[in-house]
Amino acid sequence: METEKSSFSFTETSMATIRVELASTVEDCNRRGLKCAKKWAAEQLCGLPSPPSKGLSEEETEDFENAKEEKERELRVISFPEPVGNVPFRGEGEEYTTRTTTSSNNHGQDDPTYILAKSYFDLGEYRRCADLLATSSPASAHGKPLKTFLELYALFLAGETTRRDVANVRAKGPSGAAGDREDGKKGNVSDANDMDGDDLDRNEGPRVRGELVGRMANNPELDVVQSGLDEYEKYNSSSSTNNSTREHNNNEHKCAFICYLQALVFRERGRLDAAKVKFAESARLYPTFWSAWQGLVDLCDEDTIANLRLPRDHWCYQWFIAEFNLESQKNVEAMQQFDRLSEIFKRSSSILTKCAIAQYNLREFDEAEELFERVIEVDPHRIEGIDAYSNILYVKEDFAKLAHLAHRISNTNKYTPETCCVIGNYYSLKQQHEKAVTYFRRALRLNRDYLSAWTLLGHEYTEMKNPKAAIEAYRCAVDINPKDYRAWYGLGQMYELISMHVYAVYYYQAAAKLRPNDSRMWCAIGACYEADGLRQPIAAIRVYQRAVACGDKEGIALGRLAKLHEQQKNWKAAAHYHLRNLERLKRETGSYAETQDSIDG
């Protein structure tokens, strides 16, 4: 998606406004246990330049204070959710009191019950949190969003925990021994002991099917959460007629989180269109709530985004478009948009990481490595996105740097999917494929929907010449994210390996649709058209010509075009492509060395 023109301009937006918005978001997300959204907002808040304090003229200081006061006046009208001390539980008749979200108003006489419930939530005791909130007042009143959200969100996360446990049991199989060796010895049960990692069955097919079935486990609390959301909606619908227009508008921000939770439920139930609408509504009501935008990134295409009601004049929309372009493999556009955002968020390591990933997607490995090194210099214990850095070091076969990275990230936190993928890449580079598979599986036990782990697992099975297991792993990756061209390409490779070229062409074409300017995709399609199963030389010539138009740095398409034209007895065209291949070699090497090998290839 190209950069959209909107009324928004960074030059027209006060830095104080952005700072207050992000500070409010951090506070509101923290109060609701939305850790990822809180982390994102806090990172961008820290990415802003330091607020002006000393060394400014009186006029500059006055301008800054005026901007801050103006934003605070807006917030008094907008009225973010009230502090927990002012939250009457269900059934109580206290009136809603408006407030601003500046830090001076965050400390009040907080309700002890809510504080205790939030403490349970922070410790991962989700059912205990939900039960405390549910029993603290009559279950018939659902008008207060702060308490309702935490109660239902805690239930949702409790269901996710159960789902993960069931998935892990299913993945282990009926015996429950995921670490069984071929000789029948039991593997280690605990995660701590399992970190040594030599627990691989030789027959991988059933194991991967178990992992696939594990992904299909359902959240058992969805019905209860949906029932609570329905009651909340019913309460607000019946009471909205009794509220003034101003009061109704004041409820917008506090409803954004309920919309987000409803979107999660819709997504889990496969109602993707309804989920998109609710994610969009949440983003519209609270533009700096990043989790809502992330939900749209995962689900939407360009046409859907064009038809959704979104806050297109807000700076966070520009971040969303940059993230969407990165996810859609429009890497140049994404880098341009992140560069523009970096004019405001000058110290954001998130932007630096996104630009590094874009360079990696463009296969500019040297530039990407340099950017990742800058990220580590700024944020040495960063985990998010670092698995892409390990992919670069793997491709460049840099054993020393990859070993250092694996050691450093393991010391930071060994129980994250990113860490397991980095360590898996390290063992794969050392040709210890069984240990690599073990760590990629461990990443999936930590997060069944972690895309990189499924893709890397497929790559590893490919190295082990196990197409059946590789196909199942790649299919899981495609199910999670249909925009992942690597998984489509991997499926094409596997079907080509087992001589099912019609299927291979289909999957290669899906990859080429996502990466239309990548010559490797077109060369792969051309090779299938040349194969004995299809024998379509004219079609092969067309796709090889497309590969040449896309760059064909390796000269594969030029060599094959010359050979195909020779077979068609089109000597003039064959000579033309041979000559172009010779010119390419001369540009790269300065001589005609290895020319014959290139032509034969």
C-alpha positions, 0 to 999 in steps of 0.5 A: 500500500502506497503512502496515503495522503491525509490531513495529518502532518508531523509538522502540525502535531505538537510533540507534547500532544504525542507525549501525553497521548502515549503516557495516557496509553501506557497508564490505561493499558497497564490498568487493564493488563494489556502488556504488549500495547503498554510495551509498544506505547512505552517504547515510542514514548521513550523514542521521543526526544527528551522534553524541553526543560533547560536552555530554551528561550522564554518564547520556546518554553511558553510554546511548549507549555501552551501545547501541553495545556491545550492537550490537557484541555482536550483530554478533559473533554475526551475523558479517558477511563476513570481511575480504579478508585472511581469505578463502581462495581456492577449494580452500584449507582454512582455517577461516572466522573470525568478526568484527565489522564495526566500522571497527577490524577493517576493516584487516587483511593483505588478500590482494594478489590480491583487492586487485588484482582489486578495483582492476581492477573499480573501473577498469571492467576487469571481464573482467580482474578475473574472469580474475584471480580465476578463475585464482588457484585451482582452478575446482572450489571455490566455497565462499568467497562474497566472491571468488566474488561479485566474480568472477561479478559482474564477469563479469555487468557485463562482459556488460552492457557488451557488451550496451550496445555491441551495443544502441548499434550496433543502434540506429544501424542497418546503416550504423552512422551514427546521426548521418547527416543526410538529405543523407547527411553523417556525424554525429560519432562521438565522444560529446564531439563529439556533444554539439552535438546537431544529428544528427537524421534526419527520418524517425524511425520506423526510428531508434526501431525500431533503439533498440527492437531495441537494448534487446532485446540480451542479456547474453552472460555469463549462462550463465557466471555461472549456471554459477558460481552453480550450482557455488557452490550445489552446494559449499555444499549438499554441505558444509552437512551437515559444518558445525555449526548455528552455522557455517551460521547465520553464513554467512547474511549472506555469502550475501545478495550471492550471492542478489542476483546470482542474482536479477539473472540470473533477472530478465535471463532473464525468470524474474521470480517466481524473481527476486522470491524471490531478491531477498526472500531477499537482503533478509531476510539483509541488511536494509540492502542496498538494491539487493535492496529496489530489485529488489523495488520494480521487480518486485512488486505489493501481492499479491506483497509480502504473500506474500514472506518479508521482514524486516517488523520492520526499519526498512529495510522501512519505507523499502521500503514508502515507495519502493514506494508512491511508485513505485505512485503512492500519493503521499500514503501515500509522503510520510507514510512518508518524513516518519516516516523523516525523524524519524530521518534528519533530514539525508537529502537522499534523503528530501527528493528523494522527497517532492519527487517525490511532490508532483510526481506530485500535480501540486502544482508549487509545493510540489515546486519549493520542495522541490527548491530545498531539495534543491539548497541542501543538495546543490548537485551532486545529479543523482539525481531532478533530471530531475523538477525540470526537468519541473516547470520545463518545465511552469511554462515557467520558462526562466531556472531551467531554463537555470540548472539545465541549465548547473549539472548539465552542469558536474557531469556531462554524461554521465549520463541525468539530465543529458541529460534536463534539457538535452533539456527545456531545448531542448524548451521553446525549441521546438528539438525536434530537439535535444531528441530528440538529448539524449533519445536520448543518455540512452538510449545511456547507459542503455537502461532509463532510463524518463524518457528513453523517456517524454520521447522519446515526448512529443517525438515527439508535439510533432513530430506523429510518432505512429508514433515516439511509440508505439514510444517509449511502448511501450518505457517501458511495457515497462520499467515498467508502473506508469508512467501517463504512458506509458500515457496517451501511448499513448492520446493517440497512438491517439486522434490516429490515430482508433483510439479502441478502442485509445485507450480501452484505454490510457487505462483502463490509465492510469486504473487507475494514477491513479484519482483523476486527472480527466484520465484519465477526461476522456480516456476520455470524449472517446473515447466521444464520438468518431465511432468509438464514439459511446457517450454513456451511457458518456461520461456515466459516466466524466465523472461519475467525473472530476467526483468526482475534482476536475475542476479545469479544468471539462472534465467539467462542460462535457461533461456539460452538452452530453451531457445537452443532446443527450439532451434531459435539460434539468434535468441539463444546467442542473444541470451548467451551474450547477455550472460557473458556480459553479466559475468564480466561485470561481476568478475571482470573476466570471462572466467567460469563462463562455460560453467555458467552456461552449462548451468 
